[in-house]
Amino acid sequence: MTIEFATTGLAGPQKFEAWRSVLADVFGPFELRAMSHERFHARVRCFRRAQLQFNDISYCWQIGERTRGNIAQLPQESYLLTRPIEGRLRVERGGREFTLRPGFLYLFNQSLPFRFISGPGYHSVSVSVPAAALRLREPRIGPVYRIAIGDETPGGRLLSDYMDHLAAGMHRWPDVQALGLSERLLDLIVLLMVQPGRAPAAAGDTAVKAAQRERAIAYIQAHLGEDDLDPQRIARACGISVRYLHQIFAAGGLAVEDFVYAQRLRKCRELLADPQQRGKSIAQLAYQVGFRHPAHFSRLFKARYGVSPREFRASSCSAVPAQEPRDARTGKT
């Protein structure tokens, strides 16, 4: 799905109302106000593929706010990985203020209340990603992060370049490869932006809850292949009540059963792509990661990844590994 829009040719309040409608289609509802209808202009291009949405947007003389009422209308919670190209955007959230400006990548939760103000002109490229997919990798993800893009911060440059190359080539990849590449972007976001600073505890979370949740997660990952892995067993192994287990996961924005299923699906996806596992049937791999019913596994897999396990395996087996660039093999930058 692709959306392209520019206010060119429109005038006055009609121009701004058209922009408000398009922005709601792209990012969800906002309360918007033009600082000057005469000077206001905007454009956006976005497309969606493999759980990600790629955006290229510019606007000026605009004030926007995402209210709690707007948030209630969002289909899912999401983060925005954004790189300003030109201009600055002032953002106010929870009594604090920060400015998005060129030279940095920002990751922030766009499903929380915030206000933004643009001046003469602001242009950015960004990727919208599901918050749930990031939390599977780092349950304690915070509301906002920043990383510089430069020779002294290779992680920021790597993430920025990967985002650009992924956006440029995403239309050309088959579904399975597009999915795998999008998963690698999520891995890089967590590895390079989130984990270095370790996010602060979420509202209602504590250091004790976070530690107990991480202990429970470690137990889940160590016992994924056992089909009786349920909240009662996990709570018993961690020495806590089932009710408290659900509370500590909820404090991190997770649900116990959903987390277990998601981890099993990710593990099975890895096995389906592993050449050493090609002698095993899909049903055998499903049993290996703890699913009791292969048909149930197949439905969950397709619902999450957009392709069936059989299609994913066939595409993975036929894929030709990409040639690494020379500097990656030599280690030179």
C-alpha positions in Angstrom: 0.0 0.0 0.0 1.4 3.4 -1.0 0.1 6.9 -0.1 1.4 10.0 -1.9 0.1 13.5 -1.2 1.2 17.2 -1.6 -0.7 20.4 -0.8 0.4 21.9 -4.1 -2.6 23.4 -5.9 -4.8 23.6 -2.8 -5.5 26.8 -0.9 -6.4 28.1 2.5 -8.4 26.0 5.0 -9.2 23.4 2.3 -5.5 22.7 2.0 -5.0 22.1 5.7 -8.1 19.9 6.0 -7.0 17.7 3.2 -3.6 17.4 4.9 -5.2 16.5 8.2 -7.1 13.6 6.6 -4.0 12.2 4.8 -1.9 12.5 8.0 -4.5 10.5 9.8 -4.3 7.8 7.2 -0.5 7.7 7.5 0.1 8.0 11.2 -3.3 7.9 12.9 -5.3 10.9 14.2 -3.8 14.1 15.5 -5.2 17.5 16.6 -3.6 19.9 14.1 -3.4 23.6 13.7 -1.8 25.7 11.0 0.3 28.6 12.3 -0.3 30.3 8.9 -2.7 29.0 6.2 -0.9 31.1 3.6 2.6 29.9 4.4 1.6 26.3 5.2 2.5 23.5 2.8 3.2 19.8 3.2 3.9 16.6 1.3 4.2 12.9 2.3 4.9 9.6 0.7 4.6 6.3 2.6 4.3 2.6 1.8 3.8 -0.4 4.0 5.5 -3.8 3.7 6.3 -6.7 6.1 5.0 -5.1 9.3 6.8 -1.8 8.6 5.8 1.6 7.2 8.3 3.7 5.4 7.7 7.5 5.4 9.1 10.5 3.7 7.4 13.7 5.0 7.9 17.5 5.0 5.8 20.3 6.3 6.0 23.8 7.8 4.2 26.2 10.2 2.2 23.5 11.9 1.3 22.6 15.5 0.1 19.1 16.3 -0.9 17.2 19.3 -1.7 13.5 19.9 -4.2 13.4 22.7 -5.5 10.4 24.8 -8.6 10.5 22.6 -6.5 10.1 19.5 -4.5 7.3 21.1 -7.7 5.4 21.8 -8.4 5.3 18.0 -5.0 3.8 17.1 -5.1 0.2 15.8 -1.8 -0.7 17.5 1.0 0.9 19.6 3.9 1.9 17.5 7.4 3.5 17.6 8.8 5.9 15.0 12.5 5.5 13.9 13.1 8.9 12.3 16.0 10.8 10.7 15.5 14.6 10.2 16.9 15.7 6.9 16.2 19.5 7.1 14.9 21.8 9.7 14.0 21.1 13.3 10.9 19.8 15.1 10.2 20.7 18.7 8.5 18.0 20.7 6.9 18.3 24.1 6.0 15.2 26.2 5.2 14.7 29.8 6.4 18.2 30.8 9.7 17.7 29.0 10.9 19.1 25.7 13.4 17.9 23.1 14.2 18.9 19.5 14.6 16.6 16.5 17.4 17.9 14.3 19.6 16.6 11.5 22.7 14.5 12.4 20.7 12.1 14.7 18.4 9.2 14.6 15.5 9.2 17.0 13.2 6.4 18.3 10.1 7.5 20.1 6.8 6.0 21.1 4.2 7.8 18.9 1.3 6.2 20.8 1.8 8.3 23.9 0.5 11.9 24.3 2.8 14.5 22.8 2.8 17.9 21.1 5.0 19.0 18.2 5.7 22.4 16.6 7.4 23.0 13.2 8.7 26.3 12.0 9.8 27.3 8.5 10.3 23.8 7.2 10.9 20.3 8.5 11.8 17.2 6.4 12.4 13.7 7.7 12.5 10.1 6.6 11.2 7.4 9.1 10.0 3.9 9.7 7.0 3.1 11.8 7.5 -0.2 13.7 5.1 -2.2 16.0 5.9 -1.6 19.7 5.0 -5.3 20.4 7.8 -6.4 18.0 10.4 -4.3 19.9 9.2 -5.4 23.3 9.7 -9.1 22.3 13.4 -8.2 22.0 13.6 -5.7 24.9 10.7 -5.7 27.4 11.9 -2.6 29.2 11.9 -0.3 26.2 11.5 3.4 27.1 9.6 6.2 25.4 12.4 7.9 23.5 16.0 7.4 22.4 18.6 9.2 20.3 21.8 8.2 18.5 24.2 10.4 16.6 25.0 9.6 12.9 28.7 10.0 12.2 32.2 8.4 11.9 32.5 8.5 15.7 29.2 6.7 16.2 29.4 3.8 13.7 26.2 2.2 15.2 24.2 5.3 14.2 25.6 5.3 10.7 25.0 1.6 10.3 21.3 1.9 11.4 20.7 4.9 9.2 22.2 3.3 6.1 20.3 0.1 6.7 17.1 2.0 7.0 17.8 3.8 3.7 18.8 0.7 1.8 15.8 -1.2 3.1 13.4 1.6 2.1 14.9 1.8 -1.3 14.8 -1.9 -2.1 11.8 -3.1 -0.1 9.5 -3.3 -3.2 11.8 -5.7 -5.0 12.1 -8.4 -2.3 9.8 -11.4 -2.2 7.5 -11.6 0.9 9.8 -13.9 2.9 13.0 -12.0 2.3 11.2 -8.7 3.0 10.0 -10.1 6.3 13.5 -11.3 7.2 15.0 -7.9 6.4 12.4 -6.1 8.5 13.2 -8.4 11.4 16.9 -7.5 11.1 16.0 -3.8 11.3 14.1 -4.5 14.6 17.1 -6.4 15.9 19.5 -3.5 15.0 17.2 -0.9 16.6 17.3 -2.8 19.9 21.0 -3.7 19.7 22.2 -0.2 18.7 19.7 2.2 20.3 17.8 0.6 23.1 20.1 -1.8 24.9 23.2 0.4 25.3 21.4 2.7 27.7 19.0 0.2 29.1 15.5 1.8 29.1 14.1 3.1 32.4 11.4 1.2 34.0 7.9 1.7 32.6 5.2 3.3 34.6 4.1 0.9 37.3 7.4 -1.0 36.9 10.1 -1.4 39.5 13.6 -2.8 39.5 12.3 -5.8 41.4 9.5 -6.5 38.9 11.9 -6.0 36.0 14.4 -8.4 37.5 11.7 -11.0 38.1 10.3 -10.6 34.6 13.8 -11.1 33.1 14.2 -14.2 35.2 10.9 -15.5 33.9 11.8 -14.7 30.3 15.1 -16.5 30.7 13.2 -19.6 32.0 10.7 -19.4 29.1 13.5 -19.2 26.5 15.3 -22.2 28.1 12.2 -24.4 28.0 10.4 -23.3 24.8 10.4 -26.9 23.4 8.3 -28.3 26.3 4.6 -28.3 25.5 3.5 -27.9 29.1 5.2 -24.5 29.4 2.3 -22.4 30.8 1.9 -19.6 33.3 1.4 -22.0 36.3 4.7 -23.8 35.6 6.6 -20.5 34.9 5.4 -19.0 38.1 6.2 -22.1 40.1 9.7 -22.2 38.7 10.3 -18.6 39.6 8.8 -18.9 43.1 6.0 -16.4 42.5 2.2 -16.6 42.1 0.6 -16.8 38.7 -1.2 -13.5 39.4 2.1 -11.8 40.2 3.6 -13.3 37.0 0.9 -11.6 34.9 1.4 -8.4 36.8 5.2 -8.2 36.2 4.7 -8.9 32.5 1.9 -6.4 32.2 4.2 -3.8 33.7 6.6 -4.3 30.8 3.7 -4.2 28.2 3.6 -7.9 27.7 1.2 -10.8 28.1 2.7 -14.1 29.3 0.9 -16.4 26.8 1.5 -14.1 23.9 5.2 -13.8 24.7 5.6 -17.6 24.8 3.8 -18.0 21.5 5.9 -15.2 19.9 9.1 -16.7 21.1 8.1 -20.2 19.7 7.2 -18.7 16.4 10.5 -16.8 16.1 12.4 -20.0 17.0 10.5 -22.1 14.5 11.2 -19.5 11.8 14.9 -19.8 12.5 14.7 -23.6 12.2 12.7 -23.4 8.9 15.5 -21.2 7.4 18.3 -23.5 8.7 19.7 -25.7 6.0 20.6 -28.3 8.7 17.0 -28.7 9.6 15.7 -29.4 6.0 15.5 -33.1 6.7 12.7 -32.5 9.3 9.1 -31.9 8.4 7.3 -28.7 9.4 5.3 -30.7 11.9 8.4 -32.0 13.5 9.8 -28.5 13.9 6.5 -27.3 15.3 6.7 -30.1 18.0 10.3 -29.3 18.6 9.5 -25.7 19.7 6.6 -26.7 21.9 3.5 -26.5 19.6 1.1 -29.4 20.2 -0.9 -29.0 17.0 0.8 -28.3 13.7 -2.4 -26.8 12.1 -2.6 -24.3 15.0 1.1 -23.5 14.6 0.6 -22.9 10.8 -2.3 -20.5 11.5 -0.3 -18.5 14.0 2.7 -18.4 11.8 0.8 -17.1 8.8 -1.0 -14.5 10.9 2.2 -13.2 12.3 4.5 -13.4 9.2 2.1 -13.1 6.3 3.2 -16.4 4.7 2.7 -20.1 5.6 5.5 -22.1 7.1 5.7 -24.1 3.8 6.0 -20.9 1.7 8.6 -19.5 4.1 10.7 -22.6 4.0 10.5 -22.9 0.2 11.6 -19.4 -0.3 14.4 -19.7 2.3 15.7 -22.8 0.6 15.7 -21.2 -2.8 17.2 -17.9 -1.8 20.8 -17.2 -3.0 22.9 -15.6 -0.3 23.8 -12.0 -1.1 27.5 -11.3 -1.8 29.1 -9.2 1.0 30.7 -5.9 -0.1 34.5 -5.9 -0.1 34.9 -3.6 2.9 32.7 -5.9 5.0 34.9 -8.9 4.2 38.2 -7.0 4.9 36.9 -5.1 7.9 37.7 -1.7 6.3 35.2 1.1 6.6 
